[in-house]
Amino acid sequence: MGDDKMREEFESSPRFKGMDFTRADTHPEYYESPYANGARDGWKASREALVIELPADIKTMAGPVMYADDVRAAVEAAGLMVTHG
């Protein structure tokens, strides 16, 4: 995920509603608020730490396939909750 997309998700998260996201004049990659900078650092670290290795594709005549149970197991092995919808 690109940095702009990650920043957009961070700033729109309801968890940070009301936080001041005014950018610093001298360093626009940072916020004026040290609280916003700290929260964003934590947000980025949580996203960067999340890497899930999916099972290998199974080649078929119709193209590559992954089975839902194998994908679910890979996601759960990363410590994430999976819901069925």
NORSUL-V937322 format. One record per residue. N is the residue number from 1. RES is the residue in one small letter. PHI is phi in whole degrees, 0 to 359 (999 if undefined). OMEGA is omega in degrees with one decimal (* if undefined). NEAR is the number of other C-alpha atoms within 8 Angstrom. Layout:
BEGIN
n=<N N>
res=<RES RES>
phi=<PHI PHI>
omega=<OMEGA OMEGA>
near=<NEAR NEAR>
END
This chain:
BEGIN
n=<1 2 3 4 5 6 7 8 9 10 11 12 13 14 15 16 17 18 19 20 21 22 23 24 25 26 27 28 29 30 31 32 33 34 35 36 37 38 39 40 41 42 43 44 45 46 47 48 49 50 51 52 53 54 55 56 57 58 59 60 61 62 63 64 65 66 67 68 69 70 71 72 73 74 75 76 77 78 79 80 81 82 83 84 85>
res=<m g d d k m r e e f e s s p r f k g m d f t r a d t h p e y y e s p y a n g a r d g w k a s r e a l v i e l p a d i k t m a g p v m y a d d v r a a v e a a g l m v t h g>
phi=<999 288 296 296 295 296 296 299 296 299 292 266 294 298 298 249 302 90 285 278 255 295 282 291 296 279 222 296 283 245 265 292 279 295 293 294 297 295 296 292 300 295 300 298 297 293 285 290 283 271 228 243 271 278 295 295 295 258 282 229 297 276 124 291 225 239 274 304 297 290 294 303 298 294 292 295 295 278 88 258 275 243 247 252 236>
omega=<-179.8 -177.4 179.3 179.0 179.5 178.7 178.9 178.2 179.1 -175.8 -179.4 -179.4 177.9 179.7 -176.4 -180.0 178.4 179.5 -179.7 -179.2 176.8 -179.1 177.3 -179.3 -175.0 -179.8 -174.2 176.0 178.8 175.2 175.0 -177.4 175.8 178.0 178.3 178.1 179.2 179.0 179.6 177.0 177.6 178.6 180.0 -178.9 -179.5 179.5 -178.6 -178.4 -175.7 177.0 -178.5 176.6 -179.0 177.7 179.8 175.0 172.2 -177.0 176.4 177.7 -178.6 -178.7 -177.9 -178.3 168.9 179.2 -175.5 -179.3 179.4 177.9 178.0 -179.3 179.4 179.6 179.1 178.1 176.7 177.5 179.7 177.5 179.8 174.6 -179.6 -176.0 *>
near=<4 5 6 6 8 10 9 8 8 10 8 8 8 5 4 9 7 4 6 7 9 7 10 10 5 4 7 8 6 8 12 11 9 7 6 12 11 8 8 10 8 8 9 9 8 8 7 7 6 7 6 7 5 8 8 5 7 7 7 7 4 4 6 8 8 10 6 6 6 10 11 9 8 12 13 10 7 9 6 7 6 7 4 3 2>
END
